[in-house]
Amino acid sequence: MDSQDISEKKCFTFTWIIENISYSWHKNGECILSPTFVVDTMAKTKWRLKLYPKREAETEVAFISFVLNRETDSKGPKKFKVCFELSFLAVDGSVLESNGISIKELEKGDGWCFGEFVKNDEVFKIRKKDYLPEDVLTAQCRIWDISGSVKKDGYCFARTRIVIEWRSFVWNIRKMSSFRKSICQITSASDGNSIVTLIFFTKGGQTNETLISIEASANNQTVKFLTLRLYVVDTSGKKSECLTDEIMLDNDIKTASSTFTFSKEKLLENKDRYLLDDALQLLCECAIANGTILEEIENISYGCHPLMQKGSLVQGDLESKKTSLDSTKILKENLEFSYKENLLCDTKLKTETRSFPANKFILSTRSPVFKAMFTNDMREKDSECVMIEDLDDDTVQRMLQYIYTATVPDLQWDSACNLYTAADKYEILSLKSKCGSFLKDNLTQGNACDLLILADMHQDKNLKSVVQDYILNHRNIFSTNEWELFMERNLRLAAGLMHLTLKK
């Protein structure tokens, strides 16, 4: 029986979505387990997938390994002969990588491993946009009973999420000219205890320069993985990235350090730009994987695809829905191609340092503000560019990408705040809503005050109410240095919160 004959027979399809996969802390030989699933149409056999995200071969090239395992408590005969295919899928369901159809006889407790399923760099670096949209890996396993006795297709959808705690905060380093060391504690949102300690310190370099470094130490054994991104905020409020690092922490390694891209001497030479009253302001963004993985089976069905269960779709409705989805996908791909290739661009969005080609019609359909610029007697109507001096390059590029593609990949706290501001300015309501939802979902004690200021500035009553409720439910915020600074600079907002406290 060849692969073509097998693929046309009835099978069981298990689709497994893994969220936040790039925050996996698993070392060589450690795997992520899928939820177990039982195939009723194949003697109620029980299975599980295993994914080794950073498995290394004997060569210098690292591979991702993929395993189909029959569980020890599986029902059915001692030996069960099956055909199966393991795949990684793109966002549209197309196959990016597959082992092909294999035929194996597996006993209870046995598994079959594809040790070199795909190169690690191919997934996590080279083609990350294809394999990991929104940092989600979609894996699939299709199983056929070699006897051919299965009379109806089966489907199972499962989800695994690596839990991440996001933090964004401002770190002020005072007396920078005589600075030696500063310590910052990152606390858990769940219990308020310190989970990571950051130590900012100086050390001598090879060229008489004083290097600036940061050391991260885990205070909790559950901390497995940490991403750290730091920006220097100059006296005008603009930020410049000075460090990006990924830190793996485990039982053997609980401390790691990184060095900034500039020296202490460079800061002092440009103190009028970087140091206000001899103080350095750092914006810190970090994501912490605490070793928690959530998983669930979302849907199991036999005889019809889950799409057909929504409202008991008849075949004609299903075909119509599929055609509509295909048309939407094609339109999105065409617009994305136009964005990447700068097709038919008749204007530019111009910041202080860059210009971004764009099409007036597309801008106008997505933003009432741009529409007013290009259709009313405003200078932008006949000009070849739109000056945007209050947004940075990254924000304008992300906004333009959303206008064309309705996507915001790799959204982080800082970029979400900036995009929220841009969306409000240009009245792109769907983008404002998406960024607002992200900010609510990633609200912490360390960033609550900043988000309250942002919500108030843009007169977003819903977002403001959410932040106020969060602060009132985490009253230890009132005893922090950040709150003291917040009261000094935002007396009206602080007074409003105190009033709500008294009312409750």
N, C-alpha and C positions, 0 to 999 in steps of 0.2 A: 504494500500500500504506500503510494508516494505522498508527498506533502500536499499536493493539490487535492487529492482525494480526501485526505484527512481534514483539511481546512474547510471543506464543504459540508462536513458532518456536524451534528449537534454537539455543542460543547458547553463548558462552564467557564465563565469569564470573571476573574477576580481583579478589580481595579483598586489600587492602593495609592492614596495621596499622602505624601510626607511633607508637612509644612515646616518652615524654618530649617531646612536641611543643611544649609551652609553653617549652622551653629552646632552641628554634630561634633561631639567631643570624642567620639569613638576612635580608638587607636587601632593599629594593626592587629587583626584577630578578634576585634570586638564588633558586634553587629547590632543593627536596629531590627527588631522583630515586628512583623505585622500581626494584627489580630488573627486568631485562628479562625478557620472557616470550614464548614461541613458541606460536602456536596451530596445532597439527598439522592440525586439521580445516579450516583456512582457508589452504591452500597454504603451510603452515609459515611464515606471516608473523610478523615479530618486532616487538614493541611495548614501550613504556615509558610510565609516567605521570610527569608533572612537577607538583609542587605548589609554588606561590609563596605562602608563608604570610603575607607582609607586603607584598604588592604594593599600591601606591597608584595610584588613578586620578587624572585631572586635577582632580577635585573634592577636597574636604576629607575625604571618606569613603574609608577604606582597605578594599580588598577582597582576599579570597583568590582566586587564580587557579588554574585546574585545566586541564591539558593532556593530551591523548592524542597520543602521538608514534609514528610508524612509523619504525623504525630504518633507518639507511643500509645496513646489511648484511642487511636483511630479504630472505628468499626470496620467491618468488611474482612475479606480474606487476609491471611498472613502476608501473602505476596499479591500485589495489585499492579497489573501492567497498564501503563497509561502513556498517552502522547501528551506533550505539553510544550508551550512556547512562552518564554519570558521576554518582556519588552519594556523599554522606556518610551513614553509617549510625549508628543508635543501638545500644546494647549488645544489644538484643533482635533486631537485624537489620532493624528497620523503617527506612524512608528518611526522613532529616531534611531533606535538600536534594538536588535533582536538576536537571540541565539539560534533562530530557526526552530523548526519542530523536531523534538527529540522523542525517542521511544525508550522508556526505562521500566524495569520491574522493581518496585520499591516495597520493602518490608516495613512494618511498623517501626518507627524511629529512624528510618533511613532518609537520606536526602541526596539531592544531586546538585553539585556546585559548579557554576561557571566562574572559575577563579579569575579569568581575565575577560570579564563581560564587556567593559568599556574603560578606556583610560580615564583616570581620575581628573586630569587637567582638561580633558575634552568636555566633561560635564561642569566642573566648577570654575573653569577659566575661559577656555577657547570658545565654547558654544554655550556659555551660561545662559544667555538670553533665550536660547532654544530649549534647553533642558530644564532650566529653573526659573520660569516666569514667576515673578512675585516670590521668589525663593521657595517654590513648591516643585517637588519631583513627583511625577506620576508614573508609577510602575504598574505593569499588568501581567497576569498569568492566565493563559488559556489552557484548559485541560480537556482532553478527549478520552473516553473509555475505548481501549483498543478493540473491545468486542463489538463496538458499534451498536450497542443496545439502547443507548440514550435516545429518547424520542423528542425531547424539548430542550431548548437552550436555557441556561441558568446564568444569573448575573448577581454579583455581590460587590458592593462598594464600601470601602473602609477608609478611615482617615487616622493618621498619626500626626501629632503635633509636638515638636520640641518646644517646651515652654521657655519663653524669654522674658526677663525683666528689663525694661528700658529705663534709662536714666538720662536726664539732660539738666545741667546746672551750671552756674557761673562760679568760678573759683578765683577769688581775689588774692594775689600775692603782694603783700605790702613790703615797703622798704627794699625794693629790688636791688638797689645799688650795693647794699650790704647783705643781700639774701644768701642763706645757706640751705635751709630746708623748710618745707611746709607739708603738713599732713592733712588729708581729707578722708572722711569716712563715708562710704556709700552704704545706705541702710536698705533693708528689705521692706517692700511695701506691705507685706503680710503681717510682720511683727515689729517692725521698727528697729530691729537689731542690725548691727554692722555686719555686712557680708564680704565687703572688699575694702581694703585700705590702700589709698594712693599716696605715695610719698614723692614730692617734687623736690629735687635736690640738684646741686651743681657738682661737677667733678672736672679734673684737669684733662685736657686733650693732648694730642701729639704735637700740636702746633702752637702751644702757649695760649690757646683759646680755652675759655671756661665753658665746658659743655653743660647743657641742661638736660636732665634725664628725669624720667618718672618710673617709679617702681610700683607694681601692683601685687598685692598680697591677699590671698583668700583667707577670710576669717571663719569660714564655714566649710565643712568637708563636702557639702553638697555642690559647691561651686565647681563647675567643670570647664567652662569656656567663657572667655571675655573678649569682646571687641571694644576698642577704645579709639575715639577720634577727638582730637583737641584742636581748638582754634585760638589764636591770639586776637583779641578784640581791641582795635586801636582806639584812640581818643575820639574819633568821629563815629564810632560804633560799627565800623566795617570789620569783618573777620577774615583772617588768613589761616588756612590749615597749617598746622605745625607738626602733627603726628597722627598717623593711622597705624594701628597694629591689631593683630589677632593673638590672643594669649591662651594657650592651652594649660589648664591647671588640673592636677590630679593628686593622688596620694604621694607620689614621688616629687612632684614639682608644685609648690604652692606659692612661689614668688617668681616674677619675671620683670625685666626692666627694658625700657626703650629710650632712645635719645632723640631730642628735638632736631628739627632741620636747621636751627640757627643757634648761635652761641649767646652767652650773656653779654659779651662785648658788642654784638650787633644790636641788641636791645638798647644798651646804654648809648650807643652812637646815634640811635634814632629815638631817643627818649621823648622828644616832643610829639612823636607819632604814636609810640606804643605805651608810654608810661605817664599816667596822670597822677600827679603828686607822688611820683616814685612808686606807683602801684601798677602791677601787671594784671590784666584781666583775661582769664582763660574761660572759654566756653567748652565744656566737656560733654560729650555724648558717649554713652556706653550701653552695651547690651550684654546681659549676663545669663548664661545657661546654667540653671541650678540643678541639673540632673533629673528633672521631671519630664516624663513623656506621657502624653495623654493619647488614648486610642479608643476607637469605637467602630462598630459595624453600622453603617448608615442605611443600607437597603439591601434586601435579598429578594429576588423574584425568579420565577420559572415560567417558561412558555411565552413571555413577551418582554420586550425591553422596558425598563422603568419609565421611559418617556411615554409609553402607551398607557401607563396607569394614571397619569394626570388627566382627570376628567374623562376617562374611558375613550381615548382617542380612537377613531376608526382609522383604517389604513389611509384613506384619502386625507384625513386631517394630519396624520403623521407625515405623509409625503409633503403636504403643504407647509407644515412646521419645519421640516428638513430643508425645503427649498428656501423658506424665509431665512433660516439660520445660515444657509450657504450664501445667500445674497448679501446678508449683513456682513459675513466674514469677508467676502470678496470686496465689498465697499471699504471695509476697514483696512484691508491689505492695500487697496489702491491708494487710499489716503496716506497710509504709512509710507508707501513707496514715494508718493509726491513729496512728503516731508523730508525723507532721506535724500532724495535726488534734487531737491529745491526746484521742482517743476513749476513753470509759469509764475514765478515770483515777481510781483510788481511793487513791493515795498520792503522795508527792512525795519526790524525792531532794534533800535540802537541804544546800547548802554554806554557807560563811560569808556569801556575798553573793547567791546565787541559789537558786531552787527549780525543779526539773524534774519536771513531772507524769509519772506512769507508772502502769502497770497491774500489780497484785500478781501476777496469774496469769502474765503474760508474764515478769516478773522471776524468778518462781519456777521456770519451766520452763527458764530459761537459766542460772540460778546456784543451786547447792546452798546457798550462804550466804543468799541472799535467801529461798529456800524455808524454811530453818530459822527465819528471822526471823518469817515470816508464818504458820507452822504450829505453832510451839512457843510456850510461855509466855514470850515475850520482849516487851519494851515496844513493838516495832514492829508486833506483831500487831494491836493495837487502836489504835495511833497513826495519825495522818494523814500522818506523814512519817518518813523515814529520815535521820538526821543523818549527814552525811559531811564531817567537818572536816579530814581529812588529804589530800583531793584537791582540785585547783583546778577551776574551772568548765568549762574546755575539756576536761579529762580526763573529767569526769562526763558531759558532753554527748556526747563521742565514744563512751564506754562504753555509754551508753543507746542511741545510734544503732546500735551494733553488736548490742546485745541484740535490737533490733527488726528490723534489716535484714541483719545478717551482713556489713556493709561497713564499711571504715575509709578513707574518701576522704582524699586529700591528707596521707598519713602522712609525718611528718618525724622526724628522730632524737629530738628532745626529746619530742614527743608520743608516739612509740613507747615510749620509756622510761617515761613516766608511765602509758600504757595497760597496759604490761606489769605494772607495779606494781599497778594497779587490777584487772587480770584475775587476778593471783595472789591478791589479797585476797578477791575474790568467787568464786574458783574457776571462772572462765570459761575453760576449758582451750583451746578453739579460738582465742579471742582471744589468750591468752598465747602459743600456738604461732605465730600469725600475726605478732605483734610480735617474738617471739624470732627468727623467720626474717628479718624485716626488719633487725633489729639485727646479725645475723650477716653479712648481705649488705652492710651499710654500715659494717662495722668498719674503722677506720683507726688509724694510730699516734697520732693526736690524741685519740681517744676510748676507746682500749682499756682504759686504767686505770679510767675511770669505769664501763665495762661490766663489768669484773671485779668491782668493788665491788657492782654491781647483782646480778650472777649469784650472788655469794656471799651477799648479803643475803637472797635468795629461795631459797637452797639448790637452785639449778638446776645440777646436776652437768654436764649436757650443754653448756649455754651457757658455764659456767665453763671447761670443758675446751677448748672452741673458742677462747676468749679467751686462755687460757694458751698454747696452741699458737701462736696468732698472735703474741703478744709474744715467745715464744722464737724465732720465725722472723724477727723484726724487732728484733734486740737493740740497735739504736741507740736504742731507746726508753729504755734504761737510762742514757743520757747526757743526758737532757732534764731541764729544770726540773720538768716535770710528774711525772717519776718520783721526784725528790727529795722533792717534796711528798707524793706517794703513800706513800713509805716512812715519812715522819714520822707520817702519820695512819693507816696501815694496815700496821703492822709484821708482823702475822701473815700477811697475804696476800703481802707482799713476801718474807717468809722462805720461804713455800711455793714461790714462783716460783724463788727462788735454789736451793732444794733440787732442784726439777725440772731446773734448769740443770746442776747438778752430776751428776745421774743420766744426763743425755744426753751 
